Amino acid sequence: MTSLLKPAVFLCAAIALASSPCAYAADKPAAPADLALSCQNPVKKGDTARSLKKRYPGNTTVQEVDGAEGATQKVLVLYPQNQMKPYRVEVYFDDDAMTRLVSVNINAEKSQWTYQGLKILDSIQAVEKQNGKPLILYGFGWDYGGHVTSFNEGTFSTPSSDCTPNFRFQLRTDKNTPKAILGEQKIKSSLPAVIQAQPYLSEISLDFVEQK
């Protein structure tokens, strides 16, 4: 009879361990000390997958993510554990060995990262105000829709010499979208149709490739 109880005992122990605070903490790693995204944090110019794995032990993994036009790409992910992805950072390289840094990307709705005070889900008007001038972006509803193409000589037009900021906006599903801001065209954030649609900030990225 004792032998019949052993599997049940082990099962109960496993369940208790899985629901313990220690197991919960493993899924929720400590927050990064600094959640202000910059050209030096959490990634800096010259970083490789190797240097980042050393800097963030136990908090990196390689994943395949979706790209434009049905393509996929392998990226190094920092802080991938938590399901809500509050600290997730996607790091892009242009070589298989992950030695040539291209950019970092923040796109989780629950992200706690900020860039110069801006965060995911902020309104396009908030970003425009920070820039000081209307943004120029692609029309919505296609693979590159919502990407900012120019900061129109605003604040974000003169970034650090180490990296360049880029933003992307998404339309709200509960709003009727004017056809005037859809499709492969360039539009201004100050257009009445854009203001009516109320797009929100869905991606913040920093580009480490030197601009020519």
N, C-alpha and C positions, 0 to 999 in steps of 0.2 A: 504493500500500500504506500510505503514511503517513497518507493521509486516512481509511483504514479504521480505523486505530488511535486516531484522535482521540476518537470517542465512548466507547471503552473507557477511555481515559485520563481523560476528564471524569467518567465513572461512578465510577472508582476514587477520584478526588479527592473526589467528593461523598460517597462512603461513608466515606472517611477523615475528612472534616470532621464528618460526622454522629456519628461514634464518638469524636471527639476530646474531651479534657477540657473544652474551651471549650463545645462543644455540650451536654455533660452538665451543665455548670454552669448553662446557660440554663434547663434543666428543673428545676434545684434551686437556687433563689435563696437568697441568704444568709438565715439565720434572723433574725427580728426581734430587736432588741437586748433587748427585754423581753417575755417570754412570759407574764406575769402579767396575766390579764384583770381590768379594773377599769372604773370609770365614766369614767376618763380615758385608758385604753389598751386597744386601739389606736384606739378611737373615743371621742369625748367629746360631751357635750351641745352642740347647735348645729351639729354637723358636717353637711355636705352632700356629695353625690357629688363636687362640684367641689373642695371643700376636701380630701377624702380622696385624690382623684387627684393633687392637687398635693403632698400629704404623702408619698404612696407611688407615685412615678413608675415606670411599668412594672410595677407590682404590683397593678393593679386591672383588673377587667373586669365587664361586666354579663352576668348569666346568668339563665335562667328555672329556677326550682326548684319542686318539688312541694309542695303544701300539703294541708290537710285537705279531705275530701269531694271529692277529684278536682280541686281548684282548683290553679292555678299562679300564680306571682308572680315578677316581675323583681326581682332584688336586685343590689347591688353586692358583688362578691367581692374580698376582699383576699387576696393571695398564692395565686392560683388555679393556678399552673403545675405544681407537683409532683403526680404521679399519686397518691401516698400521702396527699396533702393535710395534711401535718403542721402547716402554719401557716394553713390556710384559715379565713377569717372571712366569714360572710354578713351583710351590712348591709341592713336593711329600712327602707324609707321608705313613707309613705302617699300620695305624689303621684308622678305620672309624671316630673316634673322632678327628683325625688330631692333635695328641699330640706328635707323635714320628716322628721327622723329618728324612727324607731319603736323599733328594737331591733337588737342584734347577736346572732348565733347561732353556736355552735361545736358541730359534730355528727360530725366525722370520727373514726373509730375510732383512727386513728393520730395524732390531734391532740396537739400538744405544749403547747397552751395550758392554763393552770391558773386556777382561781378560788378564792382563799383556800386554796390547797393541794389543792383537789379537781381531778380530771381525768376525762376521758371513760374509761369502763370501770370506774370505782370502784364499789364495792358500795353498795347503798342504806343499809346499816348504817353505812358510813363517812360518808355525808352526814348521816344521822340523828345520829351522834355529834357532828359538827361543829355541827349545829343545836342540840343540847342537848335536843331534844324530838322525839317521833315526827312524821313528816311526814304530811300528809293529801293523798292523790292519787286521781286517777280510776282505776277498775278497768281492767285490761288487755284488749286484743283488739278495740278499735274506734279510730276516727280520733283521738280525744283521749286514748286510753288511756295511762296512765303519767305524765301531766302532774301536777305538784304544784299543788294548789289552795290550800294553806295551810301555813305553817310553824309553826302551832300556838303562836304567841307565843315561838318559839325565836329563836336568834341571827339567822337570816336574815329575821326579821320586822321588824327595825329596820335597813334598808339605808341607804346614802348617800342624800342628798336629790336627787342627780342621776340615779340609776337604781335599778332593782329587779331582783334576781336571780330567775331562774326555772329550774327543772330538769325534765327528763323522764327516765323510766326505761324500759328495754326488758327483756323476758323473755329468758332464755337458751333457745336451741333444744334444748339437751341435757337440759332439766329437764321433768318432768311438772308442768303448771300446775294447781293446785287451782281448781276451778270457782268457789270462794267469792271469788276476787279478780278475776274476769272481768266485763266488761260495764259498762254506764253506771251506776256507783255510786261512792261515795267510800269509800276504805279507808285504814287507818293502816299506816304502814311497820312498826309493831311487831307486827302480826298474825302468829301462827305460820305461816299459809299464805303470807304474803309472805316471811318468813324462809326458808321451805322452797323457794320458787321462786327465790330469789337474783337478783332483778332488778339490772341494772347501770345506771349513769348513761350515757345516750345523747345528751343535749343539755344544754348550758349556754347560757342566754341572759340578756342584760341589757336590761331594758325602760326606755326613756328617756321614755316618755309619762307625764306627771304623773298620779298616782293620785288619784282624787277620793273 
